Amino acid sequence: MKRFLSLLPHPFVFLLFFVGGIVAGLGVYTIYVSRAHSYLSDKPETCINCHVMVPYYSSWRHSSHAEWATCNDCHVPQNNIINGYAFKAKDGLYHSAIFTLNAEPQAIRPRDASYGVIMKNCIRCHEHLNTALVETGMISYKEVKKGEGKACWDCHQDVPHTKVSNISGAPNAYAPLPKSPVPEWLKKRMNESNK
């Protein structure tokens, strides 16, 4: 690195570090403001970092699943931690691109990969019910796509989000606001300057 820097004229070295510092600072600021660290948690409130998810959070919060399952329990693979975080990252990047471009549909529905994960998790949590009590057996989402059976939500349409959950269908849905990313010292300073 030192050899590379010695080849550049002194003003360019300064400019390189200056621009690099700005890019790094903006990157850290973007991570902080977007609450990227919150996506490492299992808290359902993380999902409402994106305001378009409020109706889905609200319908889950009022469902029977709210006491027993978080968003990740249903929407993220549970077979191992690496697969879980990889899926979360891939799905999260897709969501952030769609939401940033303001291209989300009125009714947000899972993609096929997500449907497969959700169905596996339904079966995982309700295995005893499916095999011992009701004896419905267990099929995969791939089999459902081939017409060899039904998905869990074909019968349980209102669990946990309901089919009517959509962005405009619950305009006054309540969800806790995410904590402000503005540091307390800056809020104080802004309040003092407004006086």
Secondary structure, 3 states (H helix, E strand, C coil): CHHHHHHCCHHHHHHHHHHHHHHHHHHHHHHHHCCHHHHHCCCHHHHHHCHHHHHHHHHHHCCHHHHCCCHHHHHCCCCCHHHHHHHHHHHHHHHHHHHHCCCCCCCCCCCHHHHHHHHHHHHHHCHHHHHHHCCCCCCCHHHHHCCCCCCHHHHCCCCCCCCCCCCCCCCCCCCCCCCCCCCHHHHHHHHHHHC
